[in-house]
């Protein structure tokens, strides 16, 4: 309902923007009153649109309160409309969920300051400032806070309050190298203003009290100057010159010494500050280098400040929060500071379970009230973790905390009952809530129940409850694992009795399937030490029977595996033989094709003319381009059968035109300036012209070499050679660009013989917590439609619809968000959503690892693999059988196998080279053909002249 209302509101807004004003704008006939009424009408329309948008945003937040962008849009609209009450409530709700940025706080504070007139309202502004300075350490907010407090100087204790705020500000951000100077100067100006009011009237003599107050005020200003000059801040030289001019006395040597030392420290900090100034957001590497520098120096205040500066710009980086909190926990150990940092960490990165665990430990360490810790744990459960194991970890941390509260010297207590109740709730929560969401509990080994059983057995002496828990563990699919039975056995051994140990091991022998020998050995050891003869006999019989069944099962499995291996070997041998037969058939077909072409060209049809020698086959390793090999293979390759309606002269013309193209030898030294383009349409006309127009945007193109079959048809791929290497690198950016309705693949030109492991895949195959994988989409779903669905949950950086090689969608997509928080919220809200009557599945992108074959299997596969292009897209068809008689396909005498490259016991190896086979004329070939078909002699009815035979063969 809310989504439909939002879509309707957007459509109405677009229609309103497209609608033209009534009347002719050039006529000039409208009166001034009519113009005013039109403008007021436009204002009313805009106000209604804003009200509708405000209502839509409020409905959206009622559905998903963690929509950060929706909060921002609502606050912006309410501020524009002047809805102060709603605006204050919207800001309050957002501040409870998220730490607010510096800009949001300053806008809020300025609005509240304008409305605060009475003292009670000023106190509310003070409270708001206190909340603002806790989110992030921002010099601008502290400066605004101090300046606002100066306005209340007339109230009781106003001066001391201002000084207190300034001192806190200096403690927080006074060490800020680039922005700290402004606070020091504002503080001195305030004290100078107090000094001016304390001066006696001209010509009057100050009283002793006035004189004492003047001296005290002068000392305060001197102290501020000296403190500032001892801190490395930008523009220190100006502050030093100002102090020299202001002070009537010479500057003390101690101050000068501290000033020079601060200058030296500033010179060390300047490279890091300049790196931050020149870097682009988020500057994480630059901040980390700065942090390492300050850690070596060891000043806690400066370390804390640089961490806070880094977090202000990288508030969504969990590792940075974890390192900062670890430093505070181990070094500073100040309760308010530590707990504030932990609280801000989980508010910024609520999806990170490690931050919640550290927060619970910190609260326990600083003895926070139990009710507050329990409340924080409940918030953690609702934080929306992205993995099932995260819930197991947070539950385990909370259960550890509850266990440390229990005094186990007492038989029963409130804390113990709370612990048991929490364990039961944890087991039920993982089984119901977590398993329903992730299709797994996250705790397959039941570690929580195991810990519960250990506590009951060791600390509560309740072995009966421990046995019940272990019985429950075994019924959850763990009975087949030997380590689970041995864990239970060890617990019984330590806190139970021998009878239950024996019973557990007997069940283990019967149920274990992974390592039954280990369990049998433990049972026999138990009976050897403590059992009777009857127990020993029963154990031996049980273990022997079990191991016999196991060995029988393993033997059957081995036989089955051996049979499969033998079958694979037979198939491999068959493939090898088939490959050899196809190779021989291909050679015979080439020879017959050459004979036929020779006979066609022979006008006289003489049988005695010898046929020309066929050109030798060119291999890829001979230095020719791959397109040469493709043209050679095109006769038996992907080029389809001739179309019956195509004129013969047109076919011959296309073939001869491609044959006339001179073959270019491949220069491997140009691989760096060449890209390989594939998955193009076979029907592309003039691919050189089409691709040159496309790739000229990347740089000057030296040559485009499309690959054709020997029939002149385009094979769908080519090589594009550039003049410069940078042009080839830029061309890789055109990968998967649509060309004539198909995604074009662009990859580097790499020799696979030299680099067999080289693979090109532009997308990550590892876990990406900021990216979603969506399945079940309708094929008609467009990128824009999917973006409309996804952008409601965060800022979408990129959307990729997965297509096949023909460019048709597969119903899958990858959606990339700006950060992990938005992605995790999108999973919660979009999983199970219906899009065009299709229920989609949404999860964090984590592609499974591709299973690689063993080296031996890979070797066998490559040994017997037949290139697919040799036989076309669907393999060798029935119409492609060789027409050469089988008698002519008989292989000659087998060649003896060679060892170390030499043929053993072969007379040909030591004698003269073998004689070349005698060339056969057409008449000789015909005689051999008839002799093989009629070995007993040629029937008289088939004796005819050579010219008749020639005519028959031609037909």
ABEGO torsion letter per residue (X at the ends): XAAAAAAAAAAAAAAAAABBBBEBAAAGABBAAAAAAAAAAAAAAAAAAAAAAAAAAAAAAAABAABAAAAAAAAAAAAAAGBAAAAAAAAAAAAAABBBBAAAAAAAAAAAAAABABAAAAAAAAAAAAAAAAABBBAAAAAAAAAAAAAAAABBGAAAAAAAAAAAAAAAAAABAAAAAAAAAAAAAAAAAAAAAABBBBGBBBBAAAAAAAAAAAAAAAAAAAAAAABBBBGAAAAAAAAAAABABBBBAAAAAAAAAAAAAAAAAAAAAAAAAABBOAGAAAAAAAAAAAAAAGBAAAAAAAAAAAAAABAABAAAAAAAAAAAAAAAGBAAAAAAAAAAAAAABAABAAAAAAAAAAAAAAGBBAAAAAAAAAAAAAAGBABAAAAAAAAAAAAAAAAAABBAABABBAAAAAAAAAAAAAAAAAAAAAAAAAGBAGBAAGAAAAAAAAAAAAAAGBAAAAAAAAAAAAAAGAAABAAAAAAAAAAAAAABBAAAAAAAAAAAAAABAABAAAAAAAAAAAAAAABBAAAAAAAAAAAAAAAAAAAAAAAAAAAAAAAAAAAAAAAAAAAAAAAAAAAAAAAAAAAAAAAAAAAAABAAGBAABBBBBBBBBBBAAAGBBAAAAAAAAAAABABBBBBAABBAAAAAAAAAAAAABBBBBBBAAAAAABBBBBGBBAABBGAAAAAAAAAAAAEBBABBBBBBBAAGBBAGBBBBBBABAAAAAAAAAABGBBBGGBBBBBBBBBBAAABAABBBBABBABBBAABBBBBGBBAABBAAAAAAAAAAAEBBABBBBBBBAAGBBAGBBBBBBABAAAAAAAAAAABGBBBGGBBBBBBBBBBBBBBBBBAAAAAAAAAABBBAAAAEAAEBBAAABBABBAAAABBBBBBBBBBGGBBBGBAAAABBBBBBBBBBBAAAAAAAAAAAABAAEBBAAABBBAAAAAAAAAX
